[in-house]
């Protein structure tokens, strides 16, 4: 989704309030990154999508 918006990691990190290093770790090691719920919520809010969408549980990006 970040790439679909043509955002850099730095842009999404800024908008999410997390570090670029943390975002890189999440994107590259998602299965092992141990993403906290508040971090996931911040990323979803910045992107305007649901957590289910980012987790691959739905094809509908619209938050409920």
C-alpha positions as CSV (number, residue, x, y, z in Angstrom):
1,X,0.0,0.0,0.0
2,X,2.9,2.3,0.8
3,X,4.3,1.8,-2.7
4,X,0.8,2.3,-4.3
5,X,0.7,5.7,-2.7
6,X,4.3,6.4,-4.0
7,X,5.5,7.0,-0.4
8,X,9.0,6.3,0.8
9,X,9.6,4.4,4.0
10,X,10.6,7.7,5.5
11,X,7.2,9.3,4.6
12,X,5.2,6.4,6.0
13,X,7.4,6.3,9.1
14,X,6.9,10.0,9.7
15,X,3.1,9.8,9.2
16,X,2.9,6.8,11.5
17,X,5.1,8.2,14.2
18,X,7.6,5.3,14.1
19,X,11.2,5.2,13.0
20,X,12.2,4.3,9.4
21,X,14.4,1.5,10.8
22,X,11.4,-0.1,12.6
23,X,9.3,0.2,9.4
24,X,12.0,-1.4,7.3
25,X,12.2,-4.2,9.8
26,X,8.5,-4.7,9.6
27,X,8.4,-4.7,5.8
28,X,11.4,-7.0,5.5
29,X,10.8,-9.4,8.4
30,X,7.1,-9.1,9.0
31,X,6.7,-12.7,10.2
32,X,9.4,-12.2,12.9
33,X,9.2,-8.5,13.6
34,X,6.8,-8.8,16.5
35,X,4.6,-5.9,15.5
36,X,2.9,-4.2,18.4
37,X,-0.8,-3.5,18.1
38,X,-0.3,0.2,18.5
39,X,2.3,0.3,15.8
40,X,0.0,-1.6,13.4
41,X,-2.8,0.8,14.3
42,X,-0.6,3.8,13.5
43,X,0.5,2.4,10.2
44,X,-3.1,1.5,9.2
45,X,-4.3,5.0,10.2
46,X,-1.5,6.7,8.2
47,X,-2.4,4.5,5.1
48,X,-6.1,4.7,5.6
49,X,-6.6,1.0,5.5
50,X,-7.8,-1.7,7.9
51,X,-5.4,-4.0,9.8
52,X,-7.2,-6.9,8.1
53,X,-6.1,-5.6,4.8
54,X,-2.5,-5.2,5.7
55,X,-2.5,-8.6,7.3
56,X,-3.8,-10.1,4.1
57,X,-7.1,-11.2,5.7
58,X,-9.3,-9.3,3.2
59,X,-9.0,-7.7,-0.2
60,X,-11.1,-4.7,1.0
61,X,-8.7,-1.9,2.2
62,X,-11.5,0.2,3.7
63,X,-11.5,0.3,7.5
64,X,-14.8,-0.7,9.1
